Amino acid sequence: MNGRNRLDGLCRLLIILGGLNWGLVGIFKFDLVAWICGGLDFGQTNAVSRIIYILVALAAV
């Protein structure tokens, strides 16, 4: 069960990251994930940020 606990923790972290990111996008038009991954503007994504977005979506499901 230790592996499942780690997966649950990772999913929680990704869901929190996604929620914070969308809150920042909604309030300030600031995309935290794109900024962390080197994007300079809202809507500008690279491969790393797209992977993070996909992982957040999978964690939410």
Gaussian input, Z-matrix of N, CA and C with variables (Angstrom, degrees):
# hf/3-21g

backbone

0 1
 N
 C     1     B1
 C     2     B2     1     A1
 N     3     B3     2     A2     1     D1
 C     4     B4     3     A3     2     D2
 C     5     B5     4     A4     3     D3
 N     6     B6     5     A5     4     D4
 C     7     B7     6     A6     5     D5
 C     8     B8     7     A7     6     D6
 N     9     B9     8     A8     7     D7
 C    10    B10     9     A9     8     D8
 C    11    B11    10    A10     9     D9
 N    12    B12    11    A11    10    D10
 C    13    B13    12    A12    11    D11
 C    14    B14    13    A13    12    D12
 N    15    B15    14    A14    13    D13
 C    16    B16    15    A15    14    D14
 C    17    B17    16    A16    15    D15
 N    18    B18    17    A17    16    D16
 C    19    B19    18    A18    17    D17
 C    20    B20    19    A19    18    D18
 N    21    B21    20    A20    19    D19
 C    22    B22    21    A21    20    D20
 C    23    B23    22    A22    21    D21
 N    24    B24    23    A23    22    D22
 C    25    B25    24    A24    23    D23
 C    26    B26    25    A25    24    D24
 N    27    B27    26    A26    25    D25
 C    28    B28    27    A27    26    D26
 C    29    B29    28    A28    27    D27
 N    30    B30    29    A29    28    D28
 C    31    B31    30    A30    29    D29
 C    32    B32    31    A31    30    D30
 N    33    B33    32    A32    31    D31
 C    34    B34    33    A33    32    D32
 C    35    B35    34    A34    33    D33
 N    36    B36    35    A35    34    D34
 C    37    B37    36    A36    35    D35
 C    38    B38    37    A37    36    D36
 N    39    B39    38    A38    37    D37
 C    40    B40    39    A39    38    D38
 C    41    B41    40    A40    39    D39
 N    42    B42    41    A41    40    D40
 C    43    B43    42    A42    41    D41
 C    44    B44    43    A43    42    D42
 N    45    B45    44    A44    43    D43
 C    46    B46    45    A45    44    D44
 C    47    B47    46    A46    45    D45
 N    48    B48    47    A47    46    D46
 C    49    B49    48    A48    47    D47
 C    50    B50    49    A49    48    D48
 N    51    B51    50    A50    49    D49
 C    52    B52    51    A51    50    D50
 C    53    B53    52    A52    51    D51
 N    54    B54    53    A53    52    D52
 C    55    B55    54    A54    53    D53
 C    56    B56    55    A55    54    D54
 N    57    B57    56    A56    55    D55
 C    58    B58    57    A57    56    D56
 C    59    B59    58    A58    57    D57
 N    60    B60    59    A59    58    D58
 C    61    B61    60    A60    59    D59
 C    62    B62    61    A61    60    D60
 N    63    B63    62    A62    61    D61
 C    64    B64    63    A63    62    D62
 C    65    B65    64    A64    63    D63
 N    66    B66    65    A65    64    D64
 C    67    B67    66    A66    65    D65
 C    68    B68    67    A67    66    D66
 N    69    B69    68    A68    67    D67
 C    70    B70    69    A69    68    D68
 C    71    B71    70    A70    69    D69
 N    72    B72    71    A71    70    D70
 C    73    B73    72    A72    71    D71
 C    74    B74    73    A73    72    D72
 N    75    B75    74    A74    73    D73
 C    76    B76    75    A75    74    D74
 C    77    B77    76    A76    75    D75
 N    78    B78    77    A77    76    D76
 C    79    B79    78    A78    77    D77
 C    80    B80    79    A79    78    D78
 N    81    B81    80    A80    79    D79
 C    82    B82    81    A81    80    D80
 C    83    B83    82    A82    81    D81
 N    84    B84    83    A83    82    D82
 C    85    B85    84    A84    83    D83
 C    86    B86    85    A85    84    D84
 N    87    B87    86    A86    85    D85
 C    88    B88    87    A87    86    D86
 C    89    B89    88    A88    87    D87
 N    90    B90    89    A89    88    D88
 C    91    B91    90    A90    89    D89
 C    92    B92    91    A91    90    D90
 N    93    B93    92    A92    91    D91
 C    94    B94    93    A93    92    D92
 C    95    B95    94    A94    93    D93
 N    96    B96    95    A95    94    D94
 C    97    B97    96    A96    95    D95
 C    98    B98    97    A97    96    D96
 N    99    B99    98    A98    97    D97
 C   100   B100    99    A99    98    D98
 C   101   B101   100   A100    99    D99
 N   102   B102   101   A101   100   D100
 C   103   B103   102   A102   101   D101
 C   104   B104   103   A103   102   D102
 N   105   B105   104   A104   103   D103
 C   106   B106   105   A105   104   D104
 C   107   B107   106   A106   105   D105
 N   108   B108   107   A107   106   D106
 C   109   B109   108   A108   107   D107
 C   110   B110   109   A109   108   D108
 N   111   B111   110   A110   109   D109
 C   112   B112   111   A111   110   D110
 C   113   B113   112   A112   111   D111
 N   114   B114   113   A113   112   D112
 C   115   B115   114   A114   113   D113
 C   116   B116   115   A115   114   D114
 N   117   B117   116   A116   115   D115
 C   118   B118   117   A117   116   D116
 C   119   B119   118   A118   117   D117
 N   120   B120   119   A119   118   D118
 C   121   B121   120   A120   119   D119
 C   122   B122   121   A121   120   D120
 N   123   B123   122   A122   121   D121
 C   124   B124   123   A123   122   D122
 C   125   B125   124   A124   123   D123
 N   126   B126   125   A125   124   D124
 C   127   B127   126   A126   125   D125
 C   128   B128   127   A127   126   D126
 N   129   B129   128   A128   127   D127
 C   130   B130   129   A129   128   D128
 C   131   B131   130   A130   129   D129
 N   132   B132   131   A131   130   D130
 C   133   B133   132   A132   131   D131
 C   134   B134   133   A133   132   D132
 N   135   B135   134   A134   133   D133
 C   136   B136   135   A135   134   D134
 C   137   B137   136   A136   135   D135
 N   138   B138   137   A137   136   D136
 C   139   B139   138   A138   137   D137
 C   140   B140   139   A139   138   D138
 N   141   B141   140   A140   139   D139
 C   142   B142   141   A141   140   D140
 C   143   B143   142   A142   141   D141
 N   144   B144   143   A143   142   D142
 C   145   B145   144   A144   143   D143
 C   146   B146   145   A145   144   D144
 N   147   B147   146   A146   145   D145
 C   148   B148   147   A147   146   D146
 C   149   B149   148   A148   147   D147
 N   150   B150   149   A149   148   D148
 C   151   B151   150   A150   149   D149
 C   152   B152   151   A151   150   D150
 N   153   B153   152   A152   151   D151
 C   154   B154   153   A153   152   D152
 C   155   B155   154   A154   153   D153
 N   156   B156   155   A155   154   D154
 C   157   B157   156   A156   155   D155
 C   158   B158   157   A157   156   D156
 N   159   B159   158   A158   157   D157
 C   160   B160   159   A159   158   D158
 C   161   B161   160   A160   159   D159
 N   162   B162   161   A161   160   D160
 C   163   B163   162   A162   161   D161
 C   164   B164   163   A163   162   D162
 N   165   B165   164   A164   163   D163
 C   166   B166   165   A165   164   D164
 C   167   B167   166   A166   165   D165
 N   168   B168   167   A167   166   D166
 C   169   B169   168   A168   167   D167
 C   170   B170   169   A169   168   D168
 N   171   B171   170   A170   169   D169
 C   172   B172   171   A171   170   D170
 C   173   B173   172   A172   171   D171
 N   174   B174   173   A173   172   D172
 C   175   B175   174   A174   173   D173
 C   176   B176   175   A175   174   D174
 N   177   B177   176   A176   175   D175
 C   178   B178   177   A177   176   D176
 C   179   B179   178   A178   177   D177
 N   180   B180   179   A179   178   D178
 C   181   B181   180   A180   179   D179
 C   182   B182   181   A181   180   D180

   B1=1.4577
   B2=1.5261
   B3=1.3236
   B4=1.4494
   B5=1.5249
   B6=1.3331
   B7=1.4569
   B8=1.5121
   B9=1.3256
   B10=1.4669
   B11=1.5257
   B12=1.3360
   B13=1.4601
   B14=1.5206
   B15=1.3119
   B16=1.4712
   B17=1.5210
   B18=1.3348
   B19=1.4579
   B20=1.5246
   B21=1.3324
   B22=1.4629
   B23=1.5250
   B24=1.3263
   B25=1.4659
   B26=1.5184
   B27=1.3212
   B28=1.4606
   B29=1.5235
   B30=1.3281
   B31=1.4700
   B32=1.5194
   B33=1.3274
   B34=1.4736
   B35=1.5191
   B36=1.3127
   B37=1.4642
   B38=1.5233
   B39=1.3278
   B40=1.4634
   B41=1.5298
   B42=1.3231
   B43=1.4642
   B44=1.5277
   B45=1.3232
   B46=1.4722
   B47=1.5194
   B48=1.3343
   B49=1.4632
   B50=1.5311
   B51=1.3315
   B52=1.4608
   B53=1.5150
   B54=1.3353
   B55=1.4628
   B56=1.5193
   B57=1.3311
   B58=1.4615
   B59=1.5215
   B60=1.3278
   B61=1.4604
   B62=1.5254
   B63=1.3447
   B64=1.4699
   B65=1.5165
   B66=1.3335
   B67=1.4627
   B68=1.5130
   B69=1.3319
   B70=1.4643
   B71=1.5260
   B72=1.3287
   B73=1.4707
   B74=1.5299
   B75=1.3259
   B76=1.4549
   B77=1.5230
   B78=1.3235
   B79=1.4602
   B80=1.5236
   B81=1.3281
   B82=1.4646
   B83=1.5228
   B84=1.3374
   B85=1.4640
   B86=1.5295
   B87=1.3387
   B88=1.4703
   B89=1.5178
   B90=1.3207
   B91=1.4600
   B92=1.5235
   B93=1.3275
   B94=1.4584
   B95=1.5201
   B96=1.3204
   B97=1.4651
   B98=1.5280
   B99=1.3193
   B100=1.4633
   B101=1.5281
   B102=1.3265
   B103=1.4559
   B104=1.5286
   B105=1.3388
   B106=1.4622
   B107=1.5277
   B108=1.3173
   B109=1.4713
   B110=1.5215
   B111=1.3070
   B112=1.4494
   B113=1.5139
   B114=1.3190
   B115=1.4637
   B116=1.5197
   B117=1.3088
   B118=1.4577
   B119=1.5175
   B120=1.3050
   B121=1.4542
   B122=1.5218
   B123=1.3209
   B124=1.4621
   B125=1.5210
   B126=1.3184
   B127=1.4580
   B128=1.5143
   B129=1.3224
   B130=1.4649
   B131=1.5192
   B132=1.3277
   B133=1.4600
   B134=1.5211
   B135=1.3088
   B136=1.4569
   B137=1.5230
   B138=1.3207
   B139=1.4589
   B140=1.5300
   B141=1.3240
   B142=1.4643
   B143=1.5214
   B144=1.3279
   B145=1.4599
   B146=1.5240
   B147=1.3207
   B148=1.4685
   B149=1.5197
   B150=1.3217
   B151=1.4680
   B152=1.5268
   B153=1.3218
   B154=1.4649
   B155=1.5218
   B156=1.3310
   B157=1.4695
   B158=1.5263
   B159=1.3121
   B160=1.4665
   B161=1.5220
   B162=1.3294
   B163=1.4688
   B164=1.5252
   B165=1.3240
   B166=1.4673
   B167=1.5205
   B168=1.3122
   B169=1.4767
   B170=1.5207
   B171=1.3131
   B172=1.4715
   B173=1.5292
   B174=1.3257
   B175=1.4606
   B176=1.5202
   B177=1.3104
   B178=1.4647
   B179=1.5192
   B180=1.3146
   B181=1.4675
   B182=1.5010
   A1=112.40
   A2=118.92
   A3=121.43
   A4=111.49
   A5=117.66
   A6=120.80
   A7=112.01
   A8=115.94
   A9=119.52
   A10=110.83
   A11=117.50
   A12=120.47
   A13=110.94
   A14=116.84
   A15=120.70
   A16=110.98
   A17=116.21
   A18=119.93
   A19=110.71
   A20=117.33
   A21=120.80
   A22=110.81
   A23=116.65
   A24=120.79
   A25=111.93
   A26=116.53
   A27=120.81
   A28=110.41
   A29=116.75
   A30=120.40
   A31=110.83
   A32=117.38
   A33=120.14
   A34=110.84
   A35=116.35
   A36=120.38
   A37=111.10
   A38=117.25
   A39=120.72
   A40=111.66
   A41=117.30
   A42=120.38
   A43=110.38
   A44=117.31
   A45=120.68
   A46=109.92
   A47=117.38
   A48=121.00
   A49=110.97
   A50=116.33
   A51=120.05
   A52=112.14
   A53=116.42
   A54=119.80
   A55=112.16
   A56=116.80
   A57=120.05
   A58=111.44
   A59=115.85
   A60=119.73
   A61=111.01
   A62=116.88
   A63=118.89
   A64=112.23
   A65=116.96
   A66=119.34
   A67=111.48
   A68=116.57
   A69=120.55
   A70=111.62
   A71=116.48
   A72=119.73
   A73=109.63
   A74=116.81
   A75=120.57
   A76=113.38
   A77=117.30
   A78=120.68
   A79=112.11
   A80=116.67
   A81=121.00
   A82=114.97
   A83=117.86
   A84=122.11
   A85=110.67
   A86=115.46
   A87=122.37
   A88=108.57
   A89=117.30
   A90=122.93
   A91=108.72
   A92=116.77
   A93=122.70
   A94=112.05
   A95=117.57
   A96=120.79
   A97=110.37
   A98=117.50
   A99=120.28
   A100=110.66
   A101=116.89
   A102=120.55
   A103=110.78
   A104=116.46
   A105=120.41
   A106=110.70
   A107=116.36
   A108=120.87
   A109=112.44
   A110=118.95
   A111=121.44
   A112=115.59
   A113=118.44
   A114=120.20
   A115=109.69
   A116=116.89
   A117=120.26
   A118=113.44
   A119=118.50
   A120=120.85
   A121=109.47
   A122=117.27
   A123=121.71
   A124=109.22
   A125=115.44
   A126=120.50
   A127=113.57
   A128=117.08
   A129=120.36
   A130=107.79
   A131=117.03
   A132=120.16
   A133=110.16
   A134=114.69
   A135=120.35
   A136=107.62
   A137=117.13
   A138=120.94
   A139=111.75
   A140=117.81
   A141=120.81
   A142=110.74
   A143=117.53
   A144=119.39
   A145=111.13
   A146=117.82
   A147=119.78
   A148=111.19
   A149=117.23
   A150=120.97
   A151=109.94
   A152=116.82
   A153=120.26
   A154=110.37
   A155=117.45
   A156=119.96
   A157=110.83
   A158=117.74
   A159=121.53
   A160=110.40
   A161=117.73
   A162=120.81
   A163=111.74
   A164=116.92
   A165=120.69
   A166=109.97
   A167=116.95
   A168=120.57
   A169=111.17
   A170=117.29
   A171=120.65
   A172=110.97
   A173=117.05
   A174=120.16
   A175=110.87
   A176=116.90
   A177=120.47
   A178=111.95
   A179=115.96
   A180=119.85
   A181=108.93
   D1=-12.79
   D2=-179.24
   D3=-62.26
   D4=-38.42
   D5=178.30
   D6=-64.59
   D7=-37.67
   D8=178.92
   D9=-68.09
   D10=-37.76
   D11=177.67
   D12=-62.24
   D13=-39.73
   D14=178.15
   D15=-65.70
   D16=-41.48
   D17=178.23
   D18=-64.76
   D19=-41.65
   D20=176.86
   D21=-60.39
   D22=-43.32
   D23=179.04
   D24=-63.81
   D25=-41.38
   D26=178.49
   D27=-64.37
   D28=-42.63
   D29=178.45
   D30=-62.63
   D31=-42.05
   D32=177.60
   D33=-61.02
   D34=-44.89
   D35=179.74
   D36=-61.05
   D37=-43.85
   D38=-179.86
   D39=-66.29
   D40=-37.41
   D41=178.18
   D42=-66.87
   D43=-40.61
   D44=176.92
   D45=-63.97
   D46=-44.84
   D47=177.47
   D48=-58.39
   D49=-44.43
   D50=179.27
   D51=-63.57
   D52=-42.34
   D53=178.91
   D54=-64.28
   D55=-44.33
   D56=177.19
   D57=-62.68
   D58=-41.91
   D59=-179.52
   D60=-61.18
   D61=-47.61
   D62=-178.63
   D63=-69.34
   D64=-30.81
   D65=173.68
   D66=-63.48
   D67=-43.88
   D68=177.79
   D69=-65.60
   D70=-38.14
   D71=177.63
   D72=-63.90
   D73=-44.52
   D74=-177.57
   D75=-67.73
   D76=-39.58
   D77=-175.53
   D78=-86.06
   D79=-46.34
   D80=-171.37
   D81=-115.16
   D82=-1.25
   D83=-173.84
   D84=55.42
   D85=41.02
   D86=-179.45
   D87=-120.32
   D88=117.85
   D89=-179.17
   D90=-93.84
   D91=101.13
   D92=-176.10
   D93=-62.44
   D94=-42.27
   D95=-178.48
   D96=-64.05
   D97=-45.82
   D98=178.58
   D99=-63.57
   D100=-37.32
   D101=179.93
   D102=-66.38
   D103=-43.82
   D104=178.72
   D105=-62.75
   D106=-37.27
   D107=-176.04
   D108=-89.86
   D109=8.66
   D110=173.32
   D111=101.25
   D112=1.00
   D113=176.52
   D114=-76.49
   D115=143.74
   D116=-176.38
   D117=-102.24
   D118=-18.32
   D119=-172.38
   D120=-136.11
   D121=154.19
   D122=176.89
   D123=-60.26
   D124=132.79
   D125=179.40
   D126=91.34
   D127=-13.13
   D128=178.83
   D129=-89.12
   D130=115.84
   D131=-177.52
   D132=-125.34
   D133=155.78
   D134=172.63
   D135=-121.94
   D136=-175.93
   D137=-174.70
   D138=-62.61
   D139=-40.36
   D140=-178.21
   D141=-64.99
   D142=-45.94
   D143=-179.96
   D144=-65.84
   D145=-35.01
   D146=177.13
   D147=-64.72
   D148=-38.35
   D149=176.82
   D150=-63.57
   D151=-42.23
   D152=178.31
   D153=-62.89
   D154=-42.53
   D155=178.06
   D156=-61.22
   D157=-40.45
   D158=178.85
   D159=-65.80
   D160=-42.42
   D161=178.26
   D162=-63.74
   D163=-39.40
   D164=176.92
   D165=-62.80
   D166=-43.42
   D167=178.77
   D168=-62.77
   D169=-43.05
   D170=178.90
   D171=-65.22
   D172=-38.12
   D173=178.27
   D174=-64.92
   D175=-37.39
   D176=179.34
   D177=-67.49
   D178=-33.88
   D179=179.39
   D180=-71.37

